[in-house]
Amino acid sequence: MPVITLYYTDLENLIGTDRDTIQGRIPMIGADIERVYDDYMDIEFFPDRPDLYSVEGVARAMRGFLDIETGIPEYEVGQSGITITSDREIGKIRPYLACAVVKGVKFTPYSIESLMSLQEDLHWGIGRNRSKVSIGVHDLDRVTPPFEYIAADPSFEFVPLDFDVPMSMDEILDKHPKGVKFARLVEKFDKYPLILDSLGNVLSFPPIINGTLTRVRDETEDLFIEVTGTDKSVSVALNIVTTALAERGGKIESVKIEAPETGCTTPNLNPATRRISVRDANALLGLDISRDQIMQCLRRMRFGAQPLSDDAIEVSVPAYRADIMHDYDIFEDVAIGYGYERIASVLPETMTIGEEHPISLAKADLRDIMVGLGFYEVMPFTLTSETVHFEKMQRPYTSATQVMHPITIEQTMLRTTILPNLLEILSFNQHRELPQRIFEVGDVVASGRNAVHLAAVAIDPRANFSEVRSIVDAVMHERVVAYEITESDDPAFIEGRRADIIVDGGRRAGVFGEVHPGVILNFGLDQPIIGFEMWGL
């Protein structure tokens, strides 16, 4: 979940209250205080509230929650007179586009950091790692409208951000850090997206990198913002960014988008309206509060609220609230505005006495054993990819539970083994000193069923088969499990230095050995590694 850095001086100025009040109340809007320092604090917000991914969004919400400024915020949208033309070919590559101009922004170190962090967090949250949405923010004074959004030949050259020499778009995908990271989003196409001004200057190569010409500087005051994507979420992302800048005093102006057979003007900050029932809200929340109290709670949460009848309320939803999809979402905000601390705790009518599940007890026992053997526990994701799980491990592809709508190409399936995750963690920690010894007791999904596995790896210049055999012996001894070993054919390990664990007179219950050099290199490592994985113990 996104962690937002909030500087006290900046936050106090934007909200209009002191840090003690903020620290005491901010958890009640759905946030966890991660760390508190002398000058700032780090706050973690739920992914369903992307409008809170900036200090400006937090300040806007807190002003309402503290009854400093309630009701729906109003943002005036002027006309910039700027147009951007989208060509027909781009519709097959990255068809959705939303743009705006924000003028008169007075940047400070705080606001520049907030804007950059908001941009990256939206890329992760709404943008699904830029696959659905990517955002470009540009110094408007350095370009000349009108603009064009086109499909360009990969040989087209410009100077990308953080570089000082021209590069072709193909070279950017091959050599620029951002190009290497996000090349998968465009490399399947014959042409790539490009945004140009009327003089042929490059604003951006979405969703990869901006041109260096339009870099935002301390003295920048007027911004051109473009959001491209494969989904209509581009409009929500634009609304969040522009309204955040407006909280800093920026003046929002619209941009006309001209496209073949279609066209629109963005941003559209008109609120959506919903009709809710007082009776339904009370029934769901277990409360008995009046219509007027519910409206007060909604205004505290920065909604507009007007009575329609004794039981009905018309709710105006701000354009930056991407999370409101059902009446229940509004009822949740009623509860937050009312105050969770004011809702009385009620014991259930039926009482039961719980006890630890045998699987939990077994997991705890395995953790104690591994910690006693000098290993550190890690908790990687259960989602992984075929590349990491099979290809890098040199193992043949087998059936696995696939994610129907994966967020990224790194999370396309549920893991069937744990070892690949552990090797991935070692690759992320090459800056740490050796030896490194890590383990996990966790769930996998094999043949459509959950199972608990224990896996461990150790990376050390002196790591060898005898060491991993002694570790396996210790685990099996502590678990009081009789076992034998037989020669293994697992290609993830070195032939002749690998073995299968056999229990119950012939059932395979694990594998261990020295990790194959090809696997080590696939994970970008360069030291000997030993490892094992067990199941069904």
N, C-alpha and C positions, 0 to 999 in steps of 0.2 A: 504494500500500500504506500502511496506517496507520503513522504516526510517533508514538511514545509518548515523552513527556517524563518522565524519571526523575530525581528529585532525590536526590543522594547521601545526605544525612542521613536521609531517609525510607527509602530503599532499604536502607541499611546496618542500620537498626533492624529492618526487616521480615525481612531475610535472616539477619543475624547475622554478617556478615563485612565486610571493608574494600573500598573502592571499587576499588583496584588489582586485587584478585582478581576482582571483578565485571566490570570492563572487560576483563580478560584472557580470561575464560571465556564471557561472554554471547554472543559471536558463534557459539560452537559449538552453541548450542541452536537455531540457525536465525534469526539476527538480524543486521542490519547496523547498525553504529554510524555514524549520520549526522553528528552534530556533538558535540563535547565542549567544555563550558564549565567555569568554576570551580565552579559550584554544581550543575550538572545536565548530563545528556547526552540527546540525542535518538536513539531506537532505532527502526529500521524492522523490522516483523515481517511475515511472509507472511500473506496473507489467510485461509489455511486454519487459523490458530490464533487465533480470536477470544478465547479464554480468556487470551491474553497481551496484550490491549488495555488493560491497567491495570497500575499498579505492583504491586498486590496479586497479580495473576496471575503477573507476572514473578517476584516474590519467592517465591511458592509453587513455581514451576518451578525456580528457581535453588537453593532449599534442597535439593531433591532431587538436582539435577545436581551439586551440590558435596558430596553425602553428609552434609549437615547434618540432613535429615529426609526419609527415603525412604518409599516405599510410598504406597498410596492415601490421600488425606486423608479424614477422617471428619467429617461435619457432622451434628449432631443437629438434627432438625426437631421443634419443639414444636407445640402447638395454640393458635392465637390465639382461636378461637371466632368469628371473623369470617366472614361469608358475603357473597357478591356474586351477585346474580340477573341473569341474562342473558335479555332478552326474545326472543320469536320473530322479530320484525322484524329484529333486528340480525344474525341469521343470514344474511340476504341481502346484507349490506353488508360487515361485518368480523367474521366468525363466531368466530375463535379467540381465546381469552382464558386467560391464566395470571397468577396473583397470589401475593403473599407479603407477610409482615410481617417486618421486621428491627428488633429492639429493642436499645437500649443502645449505639448507635453514638456514639463520641466523635469528632466531626468536628474536623479541623484544616484549615488552608488547603491542605495537600497532599492530604488525602483528599477534600475537596470538589472540587478540580480534577480529581483522578483519576476520581471518579464521573461528573462532567459529560463528561469526555473519553471514558470508557468508553461512556456512553450514546450519544453521537454516533457513535463508531466502530462500535458495534453496529448503529445505524441504517443506516450505510453498508454494512457487511459482511454480516451475516446478514439485515438488514432490507431490503436492496436499495433504499436511499434512502427508507425508511419504507413502501414499497409492500407488503412482506411482513410486516414487524414494526415496531412502534413501542413505545417504553418510556416510562412515566410514573412518576416518583418523587415521593412526597408526604409532607408532614409529617403523621403520623397523629394527632397531638394536636390538630390544627385541624379535624378532621372527625369525624362521628359515624356509625359503622357501624350497621346493615348498609348495603351499597352496591348500586347498580343500574347495569347496563350496558344502555342503551336506544338506540333509534332516535328521535331528537328532531326536531321541526320546525325548519327553518332559521331561523325568526324568534326562537328561544329566545335569551335574553340572559344574559351573565355577563361578569365582568371577566377578560380574558385576561392571561397572564403578560406583564410589561413594560408594561402599560397600567394606567391608574387610573380608567377610566370603563367602564361596561357597553357591550358591543357584541353585536349579534346574530351568530349563527354565519355568516350570509351576509356581514355586514360584516367579520367576521374574515377570511374568504376574500378579500375585496376590498381590505382596508386594512392588515391586520397583516402584517408581513414574512414570518412563517412561514406565514400563511394564503395569501398570494400564491404563495409558493414551492411549497406542497404541495396547493393547491386541486384539482389534477387528480386526486388520489386519491379525492375524495369528491363532487366537484361533479356527477357524472353521476347521483347518487342523489336521490330526493325527500326523504329524511331523512338526518340525519347522526349518527354515533356520539357518545354522551355518557355519562360516568360521574358519578353523583351519590351523595351520602350520604343518610342517612335524613331529613335536614332540608331536602333540596333544594339543598344547596351543590354546586357543580361542582368535581370533581377534575380532569377533563380532557375535551377534545374531540379524541379520537384519530383519526387520527395527526397532528393539526395542532399543538395547543398545550394546555398545562395552564392551569388557573385560577390566578390570582395568590394565592388564599387559601392554597393548600397549598405555596407556595414553600419549599424547604428552606433553612434558615438556620443560622448557626454554632451556635446553641443547640439545634437539632433533634437528638433522640436516637432517636426511634421513627419508622420509615418504613413506608409502605404502597407497594408496588410493583405496578404493573399493566402487563402486556404484551399488546397486542392485535395482531391481524394476520389475514392471509388464508392462513396456512400454519401447520403444526404447529411450525415453528421458534420459536414464542413460548415454548415450554417450555425450549428450549436457551438462549435469551436470558435468561430469568428465572433459570435455574440459574447462568449466568455472573455475573450481577449480584449475586445473593444470596450466592454463595460468596465473591465478592470482598469484600463487606461483612463476611462472617464472618471473613475474614482480619484485619480490623480489630477484632475482638472482638464483632461484632454477633451476636445470638441470632436464628436463623431460626425463624419460626413459619408454619404453613400457613394457607391460606384455602380455604374450601369454595365451589366454584363451582356454582351451581344454574342449569340451563338446561333448556328444554323437551325432555323425553324423554332427556336426558343429564345428566351431572353428574360432577364429579371434585374431588379435593383437590390443590392444588399448593402448593409445588413438590415434585416427586418426585426426590430426590437419590440414589435407589438406583442403584448402578453396574450397567452392562450387563456381561455375561460373554461371552467368546469363547474358543475352544479353538484353539491354534496348534501347529504342528509344529516341533520343533527342527531337523529335517532340512530342511524347506522354508525356514526362516529363514536357515540357513547357506548353502543353495544360492543363494538370491537375493542375499545380501550378499557372497558370496565369502569367507566366514569359516569357521573351524573351532573354534567355541567350545562349551562344554558347556551342558547344560540349566540348571545352576545359575548359570552366567555370564549366560545370557540372562535369567533371572529377576532377577538383580542389576541388569542394565541396565534392565529394565522398572520395577523399583522405584525406580531412580534417576530415571526419567521420570514418577514419581508414579502408576504403575499398581499394582494388586494382582497378585500372581503366585503360583500354587500348582502343584506338580507333580501330574500325573495318571498319568504313566507315564514311561519313559525318553525317549520322544519327544514327549510331549504336555504342554502347560502350559495351565492355566486362567488367563485374564487378566481382571482386573476393570477396567473402563474407567470413569473418573470421569464423573459426569453432566454436567460442564461441557465435556467434550471432544467438540465437534461434528464433528470432522474424521475420526473413526475409522469408516470404512465398509467396510473390507476388511482381511484379514490383512496385506496389504502395508503398510498404514498403520502397523500395529503393528511390522512388521519395520523400517520406517524409524526408529521411535523406538528400537528395539534398537540400530541403527547409531549414532544420536545418543548414546545412553547409553553405548555402548562407546567412542565417541570417534572421529570421522572422522580425527583426526590420527594415530590408531594403526593405521589401515588402510593397508597398504603400497601404494604406487603400482606398477602393473605396466604395462609397455609392451605394446601389442597385438602379436600375432605377425606380423601383416601391416603393413608400413610403406609409406606413400606420401608423395610430396612434393607439397605444395599450391602453388597460385599464385592470385593475385587473379582473380576472375571479371571478364570484360569489363564487365558492368553495374556492378560496384563501382568499376571504374576510371573509367567514364563519370560516375558519381555524384560521385566525388571531384573530377573535372575541373570539373563544374558548380559544385560548392561553392566551389572556388578562384576561379572566375570571379565568382560573386556576392559573395563576401567582398571581392574586389578592387574591386568596384563600390560598396562601402560598405553592403552589406546584412548583417543579422544572421540567422543560421540559427535556426529554431524547429522543434520536433518535435511537432505536434499529433496527436491520436488519429486513427486511420483509421476509427473508428466515429463516425457522426454521425446526424442525423435528417432526415426529409423537410422539416421546417420550416426548418431552417438551410440545407439543401442546395439546395432548390428554391424554397420560398415566399419566404424572405428575399432570395434572389438574383434573384427575378422571372423565373425560368426555368421552362419547362414541365416537368411530371413526366415522367421517363423511367424505363425499367426499371433496377432496382438490386438488388443482392444483399441480401436482408433477413436480419436476425438472428431466429432462430426463437423464442428466449426472451430478449428484451432485459431488461437489469437496470433501465434507466430509459428514459423516453420521449426522452431526449437521445441515446440510442445504439441506434437501431433498424435501421440499415443501414450497409453499407460504402460509403465515399465513392467517387464516380466522378470527381470533380475536387478540387483542393486549395484553390482560391481562397476558398470559403466558410469553411474552417478558419482561413485567415489573417485574414479580416475579423473573425471571432469573437475571435481573439487581440487584434486592435486594440481591440475593444470592451471587453476585459478590462483594457486598459492605458491607459485614458483619463487616469489620474492621472499618466502619464509625459509628459515634455516632448516637443514636436514639433521636427523631423520624426522619424517612426519609419519605418524601412525594414527589412522582414523577408522571408525567403524560406524555402522548403522544397523539397528534392529527396526525393520519397517515392513510395510505391506507392499506386495506386488500383486499383479492380476495376471494369472496364467490360466489359459483354457476357460476364460470367463468366470473364474473364481478367485476370490481373495486368498492370499497365503502370506504367512509371516516368514521372512528370511533374515538371516544374520550374515553380514558381509563385512570384511575388513581388508584394508590394504596398508602396506608400509613401503615407503620409498627411502632408500638408503644405499650408498655405494657398496655396502657389504651385505646387502640383502641376498638370501639364497634359499634353496629348497629346504635345507635342514631347519632353518628358522621358522618357516611357515608350517612345517610338519610339527614342530614342537608346540606352536601356538594351537594348531588343530587338536593335538593330543591333550593339551591343557583344557580346552573348552569341552571336549568330549568326556574327559575325566570328571570335571566339575559338574557336568550334566548327568553323570552316571549313565552314559550310553555306550554300549559295546559297539565297536565298528571295525571294519577292515578297509584296506585301500586296494584299489586296482588301477591299472594303467588307464589314463584318460585320453580321449581324443579331442578335447576342447581346444579349438584353434586359438583361443585367447591366451593360452599358455604355451611355454616352450616344450616341444616334444622331448620326452625323457625326463622332464622336470615338472611333471604335472600328474595329478592323481585324482580319482573319484573316491568319494566317501560312500561306503556300502554299509547299510544297517539292516536289521530284521531279516537276515539270511538272503539278501540279494537286492534290496531296494536302494537305489541311488539317492543319496540325501545331501550331496554336496560335491564341490570340486575345489582344489587348491593347487598352488604351484607358483612358479616364476612367470610373471607376465611376459608375453612375447615381445621382442624388440619392435616389431611392426606396430603393435598396439601402443606401446610406449611413445613411439614417434607420431602416431596418429593423434595422440592427445597433446602433442607439442612438448613432451617431456624428454629428459635425456639421462635419467639415472635408473638403475635396476629397481624393479618393483616386485613385491610378492603380494599375494592375496588369496582369499578364500571366500566361498559363499556356501551357506548351509540352509537347509529347509526341512520341515517336517520333523523336527526334534522334540 
